[in-house]
């Protein structure tokens, strides 16, 4: 995963870069030596300390009342004093260890941290968002806690308890809870409790409350037990085709939003980016089989005959107001025929729409080709959610090209590199390097980072990130090599603003922020097309920023700074 922000230009930076594995470095603490988990040991000693203290105080009060000398001790008082001293020593040791550890751990990273803070004071870091956030508060936010969610789930009622037991015993199938109870939230709560009991694993941390479970029924997710929270950051504004867009990005990758934001800033300061939609059509390709290759070829010629197109498109179009057949491309493999139908889909991403149209045509063809055996409505020549040259070459969904001219001064000031370095890096990395790697649509630095984050935020199908991230990034020195022309060409951006996850509250809010929520009534399809352009624009920003960070030699350093929190990951063990 590559993405980073950079600073410092090409100046050699004296910072000691400490390499860390992908797994967080384990910080060994003295408290690790305890036989029980730390919280249990603490609980035991706290309880002991206070109970023996209470016992001793009450017995001494009795002695004072009965005029018994205090130094005369019976056996239980002797034992209590010993326990009191032992637990006192432990508690003192525990807080002492923590006290000693904190400055010790601090020492280790102090030097590096000081340099980062010092540099931040000197140079603009990776973008606007970071400029606004004070360094001190950035440090505070790194103290991630694994506390309980704010909204507590109440314990199950007696009636729910019975149902939970039945689900655990297998007498009520978990999948049937929504239908049986007619209450999706209650079904999720019962399923979750049953799951915890069956597996013996805690789901604490996975929220249940605060989600509309009715909204996903029969559409987005089956058998829910909660929902995952992903932070949403905003990159931008991005000036695209004369309009400003604040781009929502759902991600847990440090640097990504800040980096894209920096790219947006460079684009804006250079007058903005512009995009062109080259093509808009979703595809589905069924596979049918005949007894001979000859018959398969006959159907191919039938499908490709312009005289038959009108009839076929009429049949195809009858199931939707928005799905309009555009092309059919056929490929023969022996006795098998693959027909790649392509159609417009309005504001929907369109998989359902195109599949319904294809089914209409298959039913219709059965009359003229009764020996046609429909093997599957999808024969992978579509091609959905798999890397495939057909999407890279022909396009799928929206094909968009997006470009900008970045002024030389902005390249230096905002991106901390220079035009020649960027052009050379693009040629050797995105073009030659990807060719050497045998890339399929991967002639870019990290298009999929931006695509995935925007897809998650706006309710797109994240699995379609595969073909949606196909992208060739081009960079060229123009205006006497003073300025940079940068473009991204993305042939398969598969997005919609209706259907699927787009209608869920959070995702819908992000679409609203972009001004593309739901169906566009005046010009059906224009919301989805606009979203595709925004995706391409954000990718352009992301490419600019990461390429600059690499050109300036800042990639590792930025990640060390923004992608590594100081929390002790060893504290997070499975419960
Ligand atoms: P997909 O084809 O992406 O899976 P769905 O079939 O779930 O999408 O959602 C599309 C539905 O939304 C269709 O029933 C369609 O009739 C309806 N719809 C309403 N307005 C529009 C629009 N502007 N563009 C596309 N579909 C629309």
Boltz pocket constraint, residues with backbone or C-beta under 6 A from the ligand:
constraints:
  - pocket:
      binder: B
      contacts: [[A, 320], [A, 321], [A, 322], [A, 345], [A, 346], [A, 347], [A, 348], [A, 349], [A, 350], [A, 351], [A, 352], [A, 353], [A, 354], [A, 496], [A, 498], [A, 499], [A, 500], [A, 519], [A, 520], [A, 521], [A, 524], [A, 525]]
      max_distance: 6.0
